[in-house]
């Protein structure tokens, strides 16, 4: 490997250190994060963009984390005047497409927190796909995904 | 001829001067009265250019007995004397509740007033999940976002007395055979603004944005006053 290639790789690695990327052969997960939650909260959320790089639709069959009893994918939607959350079993990501998990829409629901989770730490999550692949990803626990919020101070 | 002239004179003062002066007087009186009505009763008017639904006739909230994070009563009396924001949710809520409380945390930083000052609002996070949200849990939860924030809950029938008046809905999605109480609570996500007389004044619908809420609150506050 030439030096320029090495430097390029380093540069790419540096750029993506802001948006951590996790990948299997067929999918790529970008900017996986979890908004910090009060220590007393037993439930947390996971947000990310999941890219399907393959030519086939992919289903996420399940998700799990060592730090939570259960991980599910839910959809927040306005229904009958209420914000309803419905579990999305087998979330499908269409071929050469992506799905965004974000606040107020599709999101990962981490239920039954097993130990304290600090801001700045990571939550490991494993996704099992219908093509037999698994994806290990880490949700970065932070205040917000907005850069201007990085100046947040705790009182 | 003379009588004719005097009749003419009389008719001039009667038909022109008197009605004109009466007209001017009543116009002035009318303007003064309408101004007094506007000053004393803004209910007929609502502030413009808002991203919130203002109730033309504020609704007095009555007859509910809940308790706060310190197990002190939360009843209509606690809503009097300052503007209050009410938000309904539960602490095991992963998405909507923490997102909204984060927004209110940011919004609180933009307030021109400090706690205890005239016009400084209160925030009450009302848990509709009293089975899991005990006062102690609520205290840790809301004060994580801002030590000024209050958590409130109570018996279901008392919660319903408040939510029914406001039009807040909530319901439970039971999980099959779940022993760990990991059910989901669906709930309305509006922020309710209550005026210093304890009357529901405005409804702010999601998605919530700190700057918009801050601007709307100051407009509403200035329009109706802090009394």
Interface residues (C-beta under 8 A of the other chain):
Chain A: X35 X37 X38 X39 X40 X41 X42 X43 X44 X45 X69 X70 X74 X76 X78 X79 X80 X81 X82 X83 X84 X85 X103 X104 X107 X109 X110 X111 X112 X144 X155
Chain B: X91 X92 X93 X94 X95 X96 X98 X99 X102 X137 X140 X141 X144 X145 X146 X147 X167 X169 X170 X171 X173 X180 X182 X184 X186 X187 X188 X189 X206 X207
